[in-house]
Amino acid sequence: MRMMSKIIAIAGLLAIGIACRPKPTETPVARVMDEFLYVSDLEGVVAPGTLQADSIEAIQAYIHNWIQQKLLVNKAKRNLSSQQQNFDQEIENYRKSLIIFAYQNALVEQAVDTIVTESEIEKFYEDNKEQFLLRGNIVRVRFAKLEKLPANSRDRAVRDKAAKNETISNLIFSDDLKGEEWTQLAELCQEVSSNFFLNGDRWIFFSDLLKEIPVEIYDPASRIFTQEDFLRRHRKFEVPDADHIYVVNVLEYRTEGNPSPIEFENEKIRNIILNTRKVKLIEALRSEVMAEGQEKNWFEIF
């Protein structure tokens, strides 16, 4: 109970942002062997304004982890030989790796051209088409989720909404939306649709679309057993549920195992090209330092 009272007091100080500085007479909050944990060591564990219950939990966890770590280190030291405890070489190697890594990153940030042109992307795609086979069915699609409304309502607001729903359906089903029509569709969907996707130029996985619409793919009676079967037979369709109607227009689809469209791989190819540039720059750096070292007689191999 005494320890809990102390933790509550510490939590109160830390939660309101009062800095704790070590003093010669500072009272410890925990001990392992001859090592002590002081209140000042807990500064930063709790962010100012943290609730007391959360502060207490964070402090207790910190103290527990501190004690456990000290005990584990103590046990390891007692059970390992002095040779096994010597990590000087590993630490030095790690330090050198960090220095090299930091320098390479700084060099890459300064020197790598991050502009990747469309022609570069197209060339990489054409040269490496075998790398870009689809691992799932993809579609270009427009869809909207619309509220199911009574056919002949006397309520004017309901009739107006039904008319907007009908306009949305007609525009969704259009294969060639003009600029004004696209703007009208976007505005109407913003107004009355609870969920929609209108970017018909973007490829998405068909499985992601199926998460948004309650459609049953497998229908043995209609001899539909796969997503590909479904896509072949359904390009423009409506799917109802208890309260909504889902209006869907599959503008185009590609099936698993076939070449992926370049638009679908654009960002992936861009990252590959950039990464290749970085690797080449780092390789050039390594060759350069070897050449410089040899020219200036900075190293010898005996």
C-alpha positions in Angstrom: 0.0 0.0 0.0 2.9 2.3 0.8 4.4 1.6 -2.6 1.1 2.3 -4.3 0.8 5.7 -2.5 4.3 6.6 -3.7 3.5 5.7 -7.3 0.3 7.7 -7.1 2.2 10.7 -5.9 4.9 10.3 -8.6 2.1 9.9 -11.2 0.6 13.2 -10.0 3.8 15.0 -10.4 4.6 13.6 -13.8 1.1 14.0 -15.2 1.1 17.8 -14.6 4.5 18.1 -16.1 6.6 18.8 -13.0 10.2 18.0 -13.8 12.0 15.8 -11.3 15.7 16.4 -10.8 18.0 14.0 -8.9 19.1 15.2 -5.6 21.8 13.7 -3.2 19.1 12.8 -0.8 16.5 11.7 -3.4 14.4 8.7 -2.3 14.6 5.7 -4.6 11.5 4.0 -6.0 13.1 0.6 -6.7 16.4 -1.3 -6.2 18.1 -4.2 -7.8 21.3 -5.3 -6.1 23.3 -2.1 -5.7 21.5 -0.1 -8.5 18.6 2.3 -7.7 15.8 3.7 -9.7 14.9 7.3 -8.7 11.9 9.5 -9.4 14.0 11.6 -11.7 14.6 8.5 -13.9 10.8 8.3 -14.5 10.7 11.8 -16.1 9.2 11.3 -19.6 7.5 8.1 -18.9 4.2 9.9 -18.4 3.1 12.7 -20.8 1.7 15.8 -19.1 -2.1 15.7 -18.8 -2.3 11.9 -18.7 -5.1 10.5 -16.5 -4.0 9.3 -13.1 -5.0 5.7 -13.7 -3.1 5.6 -17.0 -0.1 7.3 -15.4 0.0 4.7 -12.5 -0.2 1.8 -15.0 2.7 3.3 -17.1 4.9 3.9 -14.1 4.2 0.4 -12.7 5.1 -1.2 -16.1 8.3 0.9 -16.3 9.4 -0.1 -12.8 8.6 -3.8 -13.5 10.6 -3.7 -16.8 13.5 -1.9 -15.2 13.7 -4.5 -12.4 13.3 -7.4 -14.9 16.0 -6.1 -17.2 18.5 -5.5 -14.3 17.9 -9.0 -13.0 18.3 -10.6 -16.4 21.5 -8.8 -17.0 22.8 -9.8 -13.6 22.0 -13.4 -14.2 23.5 -13.3 -17.6 26.8 -11.9 -16.2 26.9 -14.6 -13.6 26.5 -17.3 -16.2 28.6 -16.1 -19.0 32.3 -16.1 -19.2 34.2 -12.8 -19.6 34.9 -13.7 -23.2 31.2 -14.3 -23.9 30.4 -10.9 -22.4 32.9 -9.1 -24.6 30.9 -7.3 -27.3 33.4 -4.6 -28.1 33.9 -5.9 -31.6 30.2 -6.3 -32.3 29.5 -2.8 -30.9 32.2 -1.3 -33.0 31.0 -3.1 -36.2 27.5 -1.9 -35.5 28.7 1.7 -34.9 30.5 1.6 -38.2 27.5 0.2 -40.0 25.3 3.0 -38.6 27.8 5.6 -39.8 27.9 4.1 -43.3 24.2 3.8 -43.4 23.7 7.4 -42.4 26.1 8.6 -45.0 24.6 6.5 -47.8 21.1 7.8 -46.9 22.3 11.4 -46.9 24.0 10.8 -50.3 20.9 9.2 -51.8 18.7 12.1 -50.5 21.0 14.6 -52.2 22.0 12.8 -55.4 19.2 10.4 -56.5 16.9 11.8 -59.2 13.4 11.2 -57.9 11.6 12.1 -61.2 10.5 9.0 -63.0 9.0 9.8 -66.4 6.1 8.0 -68.0 8.3 6.8 -70.8 10.7 5.2 -68.3 7.7 3.4 -66.6 6.4 2.2 -70.0 9.9 0.9 -71.0 10.3 -1.0 -67.8 6.9 -2.5 -68.1 7.4 -3.6 -71.7 10.8 -5.1 -70.8 9.5 -6.9 -67.8 6.0 -7.9 -68.6 6.5 -11.4 -67.2 6.9 -9.9 -63.7 3.5 -8.3 -63.9 0.9 -11.1 -63.9 -2.2 -10.5 -61.9 -2.6 -12.4 -58.6 -6.3 -11.6 -58.5 -9.2 -10.4 -60.6 -9.3 -6.6 -61.1 -11.9 -4.2 -62.4 -12.5 -0.6 -63.4 -15.9 0.2 -61.9 -18.4 2.8 -60.8 -20.9 2.0 -58.2 -23.2 3.7 -55.7 -25.2 2.5 -52.7 -28.7 4.1 -52.8 -31.5 4.0 -50.3 -34.4 1.8 -51.3 -37.5 4.0 -51.6 -41.2 3.4 -52.2 -42.2 3.5 -55.8 -45.1 6.0 -55.5 -44.6 8.0 -52.4 -46.9 10.9 -51.6 -44.0 12.6 -49.8 -42.4 15.1 -52.1 -39.0 14.8 -50.4 -39.0 11.1 -51.0 -40.1 11.5 -54.6 -37.3 14.0 -55.1 -34.7 11.7 -53.6 -36.1 8.8 -55.7 -35.6 11.0 -58.8 -32.0 11.7 -57.8 -31.4 8.0 -57.3 -32.7 7.3 -60.8 -30.4 9.9 -62.3 -27.5 8.4 -60.4 -28.4 4.9 -61.8 -28.6 6.2 -65.3 -25.2 8.0 -65.0 -23.5 5.1 -63.3 -24.7 2.8 -66.2 -23.4 5.3 -68.8 -20.1 4.1 -70.4 -19.0 7.5 -71.6 -19.6 10.2 -69.1 -19.0 13.8 -70.2 -17.5 16.4 -68.0 -20.8 17.9 -66.8 -22.4 14.5 -66.4 -19.5 13.4 -64.2 -19.7 16.5 -62.1 -23.5 16.0 -61.7 -23.0 12.3 -60.7 -20.3 13.2 -58.1 -22.5 16.0 -56.6 -25.6 13.7 -56.4 -23.7 10.9 -54.8 -22.3 13.3 -52.3 -25.8 14.3 -51.5 -27.8 11.0 -51.4 -25.4 8.0 -51.6 -24.0 6.5 -48.4 -21.2 4.8 -50.3 -19.9 5.2 -53.8 -16.9 4.8 -56.0 -16.7 6.8 -59.2 -13.1 6.7 -60.4 -13.6 4.5 -63.4 -10.1 5.0 -64.6 -8.6 3.3 -61.5 -8.2 -0.5 -61.3 -9.1 -2.1 -58.1 -9.3 -5.8 -56.9 -12.7 -7.3 -57.5 -12.4 -8.9 -54.1 -12.3 -5.4 -52.6 -15.4 -4.4 -54.5 -17.2 -7.5 -53.2 -16.6 -6.2 -49.6 -18.8 -3.2 -50.4 -21.7 -4.9 -52.3 -23.9 -7.9 -51.1 -23.6 -9.9 -54.2 -23.6 -13.7 -54.3 -20.9 -14.9 -56.7 -21.5 -18.7 -56.6 -24.7 -19.7 -58.3 -24.7 -23.3 -59.5 -28.2 -22.9 -61.0 -26.8 -20.3 -63.4 -23.5 -22.2 -63.8 -21.6 -19.4 -62.1 -18.8 -20.9 -60.0 -16.0 -18.3 -60.1 -15.5 -14.6 -60.1 -14.5 -14.8 -63.7 -17.8 -16.5 -64.5 -19.6 -13.7 -62.7 -17.7 -10.9 -64.5 -18.3 -12.4 -67.9 -22.1 -12.4 -67.3 -22.5 -9.2 -65.2 -21.3 -5.9 -66.4 -24.1 -3.6 -65.4 -26.3 -4.7 -62.6 -28.2 -3.8 -59.4 -28.1 -5.7 -56.2 -30.8 -5.1 -53.5 -30.6 -5.8 -49.8 -33.2 -5.0 -47.1 -32.7 -1.2 -47.2 -30.5 -0.3 -50.2 -29.9 -0.9 -53.9 -26.3 -1.1 -55.1 -25.9 0.1 -58.7 -22.8 -1.3 -60.4 -21.1 -0.8 -63.8 -18.1 -2.9 -64.4 -16.4 -0.9 -67.2 -13.6 -3.4 -67.8 -12.1 -6.4 -66.0 -8.9 -8.5 -66.1 -8.6 -11.9 -64.7 -6.0 -13.6 -62.5 -2.9 -14.9 -64.3 -3.2 -12.5 -67.2 -0.8 -9.5 -67.7 -1.6 -6.7 -65.3 -2.4 -3.3 -66.9 0.4 -0.7 -66.6 -1.9 1.7 -64.8 -2.3 -0.9 -62.0 1.5 -1.3 -61.7 2.5 2.4 -62.1 3.5 3.1 -58.5 5.2 -0.3 -58.1 7.3 0.3 -61.2 8.2 3.8 -60.1 9.4 2.5 -56.7 11.5 -0.2 -58.5 13.2 2.3 -60.7 13.9 4.6 -57.8 15.3 1.7 -55.7 17.5 0.6 -58.7 18.9 4.2 -58.9 19.7 4.1 -55.2 21.4 0.7 -55.4 23.5 1.9 -58.4 24.5 5.1 -56.5 25.6 3.1 -53.5 27.6 0.7 -55.7 29.2 3.6 -57.4 30.1 5.1 -54.0 31.8 1.8 -52.9 33.8 1.6 -56.2 34.7 5.3 -55.8 36.1 5.0 -52.3 38.2 1.9 -53.3 39.6 3.8 -56.3 40.4 6.9 -54.2 42.0 4.8 -51.5 44.1 3.0 -54.0 45.1 6.2 -55.8 46.2 7.9 -52.5 47.8 4.8 -51.2 45.4 4.7 -48.2 45.4 0.9 -48.0 47.6 -2.1 -48.7 46.9 -5.8 -48.9 49.7 -8.0 -47.6 
